[in-house]
Amino acid sequence: SVGHFLEAPCTEPEGPSSCQPCPQDTFLSRENHKERLCSRCHACDEDGPAHQVVIRNCSITANTQCGCAPGWFPECAVNHCRSDSPFLCLQCQDCEVLHRHIQTPCSREDTVCGKCLPGFCQDLKNNCVTAPCPTPESEKKLSTASRLVPYPPPKPKSTSIHCGNDSG
């Protein structure tokens, strides 16, 4: 059964086989009447560069489940990511430090920050700053500047019109 390995197969047709529970720090997550060994439990990289935490401890029927602590999100460590792929935890972006609203909170992906908080405005580099904020006057100047025609004005392209038959 799940969580048990085959210690000894049956010696006679339809006879009993001997199964034992998986030893400590090992598991067998599927029922397999031929498995003679349990798999070793995975260890989360809690103190290493991946910053993982244990979500669920290993049991005889399931491997350790690793994840990220609150304020951190998982980033796959390989190109073609699957649910069992190695990952590392990265710290979530702090929208408050950037003076922005939280658009999408950090969970399985990084935080998505939205518009500037009240009392802040966006500068030309997309940063939220306190002062000086663009005023309607400076916005008018900017919008007028974008409509200005370069000087000298570009020369019109010459076009020649041909009428009738050009043979001749």
C-alpha positions as CSV (number, residue, x, y, z in Angstrom):
1,S,0.0,0.0,0.0
2,V,1.0,3.7,-0.2
3,G,3.8,4.4,2.3
4,H,4.9,0.8,2.3
5,F,7.7,-1.0,0.4
6,L,7.9,-4.7,-0.6
7,E,10.1,-6.4,1.9
8,A,9.7,-9.9,0.5
9,P,7.5,-11.1,-2.5
10,C,5.2,-14.0,-2.1
11,T,6.9,-17.3,-2.4
12,E,3.8,-19.3,-3.6
13,P,1.0,-18.4,-6.1
14,E,-1.7,-16.2,-4.3
15,G,0.5,-16.3,-1.2
16,P,1.1,-13.4,1.1
17,S,3.9,-10.9,0.5
18,S,5.6,-8.9,3.2
19,C,5.4,-5.1,3.1
20,Q,6.9,-2.7,5.6
21,P,6.3,1.0,6.3
22,C,8.9,3.4,4.8
23,P,11.7,4.2,7.2
24,Q,12.1,7.7,8.6
25,D,12.9,10.4,6.0
26,T,11.7,8.3,3.1
27,F,8.3,8.0,1.4
28,L,6.4,6.1,-1.3
29,S,3.5,8.2,-2.7
30,R,1.9,5.7,-5.0
31,E,0.8,2.1,-4.5
32,N,3.3,-0.2,-6.1
33,H,3.5,-3.8,-5.1
34,K,7.0,-4.2,-6.7
35,E,8.8,-1.2,-5.1
36,R,11.6,-2.5,-2.8
37,L,12.8,0.9,-1.8
38,C,11.2,4.1,-0.6
39,S,12.3,7.5,-2.0
40,R,14.4,9.8,0.1
41,C,12.6,12.9,1.3
42,H,13.6,16.2,-0.3
43,A,15.2,18.8,1.9
44,C,14.2,22.4,1.4
45,D,17.0,24.9,0.9
46,E,16.1,26.9,4.0
47,D,19.6,28.3,4.8
48,G,20.9,28.5,1.3
49,P,20.6,30.9,-1.6
50,A,17.1,29.6,-2.5
51,H,15.5,31.0,0.7
52,Q,12.9,28.1,0.8
53,V,10.6,27.2,3.7
54,V,8.9,23.9,4.5
55,I,5.2,24.1,3.7
56,R,4.5,20.4,4.5
57,N,6.8,17.9,6.2
58,C,7.7,14.6,4.6
59,S,5.5,11.6,5.6
60,I,5.7,8.0,4.6
61,T,3.1,8.8,1.8
62,A,4.3,12.2,0.6
63,N,7.5,14.1,-0.1
64,T,8.4,17.4,1.6
65,Q,6.6,20.4,0.1
66,C,8.8,23.4,-0.1
67,G,7.7,27.0,-0.8
68,C,8.4,30.6,0.0
69,A,7.8,32.6,3.1
70,P,5.3,35.5,3.1
71,G,6.9,38.5,1.3
72,W,8.7,36.1,-1.1
73,F,7.7,34.5,-4.4
74,P,9.0,31.4,-6.3
75,E,11.1,31.9,-9.4
76,C,11.8,28.7,-11.4
77,A,15.4,27.8,-11.7
78,V,15.1,26.0,-15.1
79,N,13.8,27.1,-18.6
80,H,10.9,24.6,-18.9
81,C,9.2,24.9,-15.5
82,R,7.0,22.2,-14.1
83,S,5.4,21.9,-10.6
84,D,8.4,19.7,-9.4
85,S,11.1,21.9,-11.0
86,P,13.8,23.5,-8.7
87,F,13.0,27.0,-7.7
88,L,14.4,29.8,-5.6
89,C,12.5,32.4,-3.6
90,L,12.9,36.1,-4.4
91,Q,11.8,39.0,-2.2
92,C,8.6,40.7,-3.3
93,Q,8.8,44.3,-4.6
94,D,7.7,46.8,-2.0
95,C,5.2,49.2,-3.6
96,E,5.0,51.3,-0.5
97,V,8.7,52.1,-0.7
98,L,8.1,53.1,-4.4
99,H,5.1,55.3,-3.2
100,R,2.7,53.2,-5.4
101,H,-0.6,51.4,-4.9
102,I,-0.5,47.6,-5.0
103,Q,-2.2,46.5,-8.2
104,T,-1.6,42.7,-7.7
105,P,-0.3,41.4,-4.4
106,C,2.8,39.1,-4.3
107,S,2.0,35.4,-4.1
108,R,3.0,33.0,-6.9
109,E,4.5,36.0,-8.8
110,D,6.1,39.3,-7.8
111,T,3.9,42.3,-6.7
112,V,2.6,44.4,-9.4
113,C,2.6,48.1,-8.4
114,G,0.0,50.5,-9.7
115,K,-0.4,54.3,-9.7
116,C,1.3,56.7,-7.4
117,L,-0.1,57.1,-3.9
118,P,-1.9,60.3,-3.0
119,G,0.5,63.2,-2.5
120,F,2.9,61.7,-5.1
121,C,3.1,62.1,-8.9
122,Q,4.9,60.3,-11.7
123,D,8.0,62.0,-13.1
124,L,9.5,61.5,-16.6
125,K,11.5,58.5,-15.4
126,N,8.3,56.7,-14.1
127,N,9.2,57.3,-10.4
128,C,6.6,58.6,-7.9
129,V,7.9,61.9,-6.5
130,T,6.6,64.4,-4.0
131,A,7.6,67.7,-5.7
132,P,7.6,69.3,-8.1
133,C,4.6,67.7,-9.7
134,P,3.7,68.6,-13.2
135,T,1.1,71.4,-13.2
136,P,-1.6,71.9,-15.7
137,E,0.5,74.8,-17.1
138,S,3.6,72.6,-17.7
139,E,1.3,69.9,-19.2
140,K,-0.1,72.4,-21.7
141,K,3.4,73.4,-22.7
142,L,4.4,69.7,-23.1
143,S,1.3,69.0,-25.2
144,T,1.9,72.2,-27.3
145,A,5.5,71.2,-27.8
146,S,4.6,67.9,-29.2
147,R,2.4,69.6,-31.8
148,L,5.1,72.0,-33.0
149,V,6.2,71.6,-36.6
150,P,10.0,71.5,-37.1
151,Y,11.6,74.6,-38.6
152,P,12.3,74.9,-41.4
153,P,9.2,73.0,-42.5
154,P,9.9,69.9,-44.6
155,K,9.8,70.5,-48.4
156,P,6.9,68.8,-50.1
157,K,7.9,65.8,-52.2
158,S,7.7,66.5,-55.9
159,T,5.3,64.3,-57.7
160,S,5.0,64.2,-61.5
161,I,1.7,63.4,-63.1
162,H,1.6,61.5,-66.4
163,C,-1.4,61.8,-68.5
164,G,-2.2,59.8,-71.6
165,N,0.2,57.6,-73.6
166,D,3.9,58.2,-72.8
167,S,5.2,56.5,-75.9
168,G,6.9,58.7,-78.2
